[in-house]
Amino acid sequence: MNELEIFLRLSFLGLSAIICIISLISLKKTKEMKIGFASIGFLIFVIESIIVSIGIFSTTIETMITTELLVGTTFIALIFFYLSILKR
C-alpha cells in the first residue's frame, strides 16, 4: 500500500465524518425526515471508511475488504440519498 492510498483512505474518513456531523446537526435543528435519510447515507459512508481505514493497520481487516463490500455499502448509501431527495 503506497502513501497516496493511505492518504485517500484517511481523507475519505475525515470528509465523510465532517459531512455526517453537519447533516446530523441539521437534522437536530430541523427534524426533517429527508435530512435524516441523508444523515443515514453519510453515516454508512463513515462506517465504510472506518473499515477501510482500519485495513491500513490490520491485514485481517484488509482481506475482508472486497469489491462486493464496497459496492454494497455504496449502493445502500445511495438508496438513502435517493430517499432524501424523493418528493412526496
CYANA upper distance limits for C-alpha pairs under 8 A (distance plus 0.5 A):
  1 MET  CA      5 GLU  CA      6.95
  1 MET  CA      6 ILE  CA      7.64
  1 MET  CA     56 ILE  CA      8.49
  2 ASN  CA      6 ILE  CA      7.05
  3 GLU  CA      7 PHE  CA      6.57
  4 LEU  CA      8 LEU  CA      6.60
  5 GLU  CA      9 ARG  CA      6.63
  6 ILE  CA     10 LEU  CA      6.74
  6 ILE  CA     53 SER  CA      8.32
  6 ILE  CA     56 ILE  CA      7.43
  7 PHE  CA     11 SER  CA      6.42
  8 LEU  CA     12 PHE  CA      6.49
  9 ARG  CA     13 LEU  CA      6.93
  9 ARG  CA     49 SER  CA      7.33
  9 ARG  CA     52 VAL  CA      7.10
  9 ARG  CA     53 SER  CA      6.18
 10 LEU  CA     14 GLY  CA      6.76
 10 LEU  CA     49 SER  CA      8.21
 10 LEU  CA     53 SER  CA      6.58
 11 SER  CA     15 LEU  CA      6.51
 12 PHE  CA     16 SER  CA      6.42
 12 PHE  CA     49 SER  CA      6.77
 13 LEU  CA     17 ALA  CA      6.51
 13 LEU  CA     46 VAL  CA      6.57
 13 LEU  CA     49 SER  CA      5.42
 13 LEU  CA     50 ILE  CA      6.83
 13 LEU  CA     53 SER  CA      7.80
 14 GLY  CA     18 ILE  CA      6.70
 15 LEU  CA     19 ILE  CA      6.72
 16 SER  CA     20 CYS  CA      6.48
 16 SER  CA     42 PHE  CA      6.87
 16 SER  CA     43 LEU  CA      8.26
 16 SER  CA     45 PHE  CA      6.70
 16 SER  CA     46 VAL  CA      5.95
 16 SER  CA     49 SER  CA      8.30
 17 ALA  CA     21 ILE  CA      6.62
 17 ALA  CA     42 PHE  CA      8.24
 17 ALA  CA     43 LEU  CA      8.15
 17 ALA  CA     46 VAL  CA      6.19
 18 ILE  CA     22 ILE  CA      6.76
 19 ILE  CA     23 SER  CA      6.65
 19 ILE  CA     42 PHE  CA      7.42
 20 CYS  CA     24 LEU  CA      6.60
 20 CYS  CA     39 SER  CA      6.36
 20 CYS  CA     42 PHE  CA      5.60
 20 CYS  CA     43 LEU  CA      6.39
 20 CYS  CA     46 VAL  CA      8.02
 21 ILE  CA     25 ILE  CA      6.69
 22 ILE  CA     26 SER  CA      6.75
 23 SER  CA     27 LEU  CA      6.57
 23 SER  CA     35 ILE  CA      7.28
 23 SER  CA     36 GLY  CA      8.34
 23 SER  CA     38 ALA  CA      7.72
 23 SER  CA     39 SER  CA      5.90
 24 LEU  CA     28 LYS  CA      6.69
 24 LEU  CA     35 ILE  CA      8.50
 24 LEU  CA     36 GLY  CA      7.98
 24 LEU  CA     39 SER  CA      6.44
 25 ILE  CA     29 LYS  CA      6.86
 26 SER  CA     30 THR  CA      6.54
 26 SER  CA     31 LYS  CA      8.30
 26 SER  CA     35 ILE  CA      7.74
 27 LEU  CA     31 LYS  CA      5.50
 27 LEU  CA     32 GLU  CA      6.67
 27 LEU  CA     33 MET  CA      8.28
 27 LEU  CA     35 ILE  CA      6.16
 27 LEU  CA     36 GLY  CA      6.47
 27 LEU  CA     39 SER  CA      8.23
 31 LYS  CA     35 ILE  CA      8.22
 31 LYS  CA     36 GLY  CA      8.25
 32 GLU  CA     36 GLY  CA      7.01
 33 MET  CA     37 PHE  CA      6.85
 33 MET  CA     84 SER  CA      8.23
 34 LYS  CA     38 ALA  CA      7.03
 34 LYS  CA     83 LEU  CA      7.53
 34 LYS  CA     84 SER  CA      4.80
 34 LYS  CA     85 ILE  CA      7.44
 35 ILE  CA     39 SER  CA      6.56
 35 ILE  CA     84 SER  CA      6.79
 36 GLY  CA     40 ILE  CA      6.74
 36 GLY  CA     84 SER  CA      8.08
 37 PHE  CA     41 GLY  CA      6.82
 37 PHE  CA     80 PHE  CA      5.72
 37 PHE  CA     81 PHE  CA      6.95
 37 PHE  CA     83 LEU  CA      6.89
 37 PHE  CA     84 SER  CA      5.68
 38 ALA  CA     42 PHE  CA      6.76
 38 ALA  CA     80 PHE  CA      6.55
 38 ALA  CA     81 PHE  CA      5.69
 38 ALA  CA     83 LEU  CA      8.39
 38 ALA  CA     84 SER  CA      6.03
 39 SER  CA     43 LEU  CA      6.50
 40 ILE  CA     44 ILE  CA      6.70
 40 ILE  CA     77 ALA  CA      7.89
 40 ILE  CA     80 PHE  CA      7.19
 41 GLY  CA     45 PHE  CA      7.05
 41 GLY  CA     76 ILE  CA      7.99
 41 GLY  CA     77 ALA  CA      4.72
 41 GLY  CA     78 LEU  CA      7.24
 41 GLY  CA     79 ILE  CA      8.28
 41 GLY  CA     80 PHE  CA      5.72
 41 GLY  CA     81 PHE  CA      6.45
 42 PHE  CA     46 VAL  CA      6.79
 42 PHE  CA     77 ALA  CA      7.48
 43 LEU  CA     47 ILE  CA      6.75
 44 ILE  CA     48 GLU  CA      6.63
 44 ILE  CA     73 THR  CA      7.32
 44 ILE  CA     74 THR  CA      8.39
 44 ILE  CA     76 ILE  CA      8.36
 44 ILE  CA     77 ALA  CA      6.44
 45 PHE  CA     49 SER  CA      6.54
 45 PHE  CA     73 THR  CA      7.98
 45 PHE  CA     74 THR  CA      7.71
 45 PHE  CA     77 ALA  CA      7.42
 46 VAL  CA     50 ILE  CA      6.60
 47 ILE  CA     51 ILE  CA      6.85
 48 GLU  CA     52 VAL  CA      6.76
 48 GLU  CA     70 LEU  CA      7.88
 48 GLU  CA     73 THR  CA      7.38
 49 SER  CA     53 SER  CA      6.36
 50 ILE  CA     54 ILE  CA      6.57
 51 ILE  CA     55 GLY  CA      6.88
 51 ILE  CA     61 ILE  CA      7.89
 51 ILE  CA     65 ILE  CA      8.35
 52 VAL  CA     56 ILE  CA      7.67
 52 VAL  CA     62 GLU  CA      7.87
 52 VAL  CA     65 ILE  CA      7.49
 53 SER  CA     57 PHE  CA      8.19
 54 ILE  CA     58 SER  CA      6.75
 54 ILE  CA     61 ILE  CA      7.36
 54 ILE  CA     62 GLU  CA      8.28
 55 GLY  CA     59 THR  CA      6.78
 55 GLY  CA     60 THR  CA      8.06
 55 GLY  CA     61 ILE  CA      5.53
 55 GLY  CA     62 GLU  CA      4.81
 55 GLY  CA     65 ILE  CA      8.20
 56 ILE  CA     62 GLU  CA      7.61
 58 SER  CA     62 GLU  CA      6.76
 59 THR  CA     63 THR  CA      6.73
 60 THR  CA     64 MET  CA      7.25
 61 ILE  CA     65 ILE  CA      7.10
 65 ILE  CA     69 LEU  CA      6.79
 65 ILE  CA     70 LEU  CA      7.74
 66 THR  CA     70 LEU  CA      6.93
 67 THR  CA     71 VAL  CA      6.45
 68 GLU  CA     72 GLY  CA      6.22
 69 LEU  CA     73 THR  CA      6.61
 70 LEU  CA     74 THR  CA      6.64
 71 VAL  CA     75 PHE  CA      6.48
 72 GLY  CA     76 ILE  CA      6.76
 73 THR  CA     77 ALA  CA      6.67
 74 THR  CA     78 LEU  CA      6.65
 75 PHE  CA     79 ILE  CA      6.81
 76 ILE  CA     80 PHE  CA      7.10
 77 ALA  CA     81 PHE  CA      6.83
 78 LEU  CA     82 TYR  CA      6.56
 79 ILE  CA     83 LEU  CA      6.77
 80 PHE  CA     84 SER  CA      6.71
 81 PHE  CA     85 ILE  CA      7.10
 82 TYR  CA     86 LEU  CA      6.56
